[in-house]
């Protein structure tokens, strides 16, 4: 998974430097890797966001 994460980061940086927007980048990634690869990635991102917000809330509340 780490290797795939690094690969996606490099690809996103490449498209960012080419001044492509997010929808164009997603379209190109789906064409190469398929929709499943991005869905798996979105699940990982959602889990990370949930952990972040849980940590942030607990640090604010003082738990």
N, C-alpha and C positions, 0 to 999 in steps of 0.2 A: 504494500500500500504506500509506503514511503517513497518508493521509486516512482510510482504513478503520480503521487502528489507533486513531486519535484518536476516531473515531465509537464504536468498541467501548468505549474507556475511558470516554467520557461516558455511554454506556448502562449500563455496569457500575456507575458511580458513582451513577447515578439509581436503579437497583434496590437498591443498598446502602443508600442513604438512605431508601428505602421499607421497609427491614428485610426484604427478600426474600432467601432463601437461594440458593445456587449452582445447585441443580437447577431451581428456579423460573425463575431468570434464563436458564439454558441453554434451557429449554423455550420461553420467550418469544422468545429470539434465533433459535432454529431455526424457529419459526413464521414469523418475518419474513424472515430471510435464507437459510434452508435449512441443511441439515447441512453442505454443502460449505464454507460460509463459516467455520464453526467448525473444521472439519478443517484448512483452510489455516492458520488462526490457530494451531492446536496445533502444526503443523509448524514454524512460525516460532518459537514459544516453545521447542520442543524443541531447535532449533538454537542459540538463545540460551543455554539452560541448558548445552548441551554446551560452547560456547565459554567460558562462565563457569567451569565446573568445570575445564576444561583450563587456563585462566589461573590459577585458584586453586591447582591442584596444582603447576603449574610455579613459582609464586611461593613455595610452601611448600618444595618440594624445592630450589629455587634454580637452576633451569635457565634 
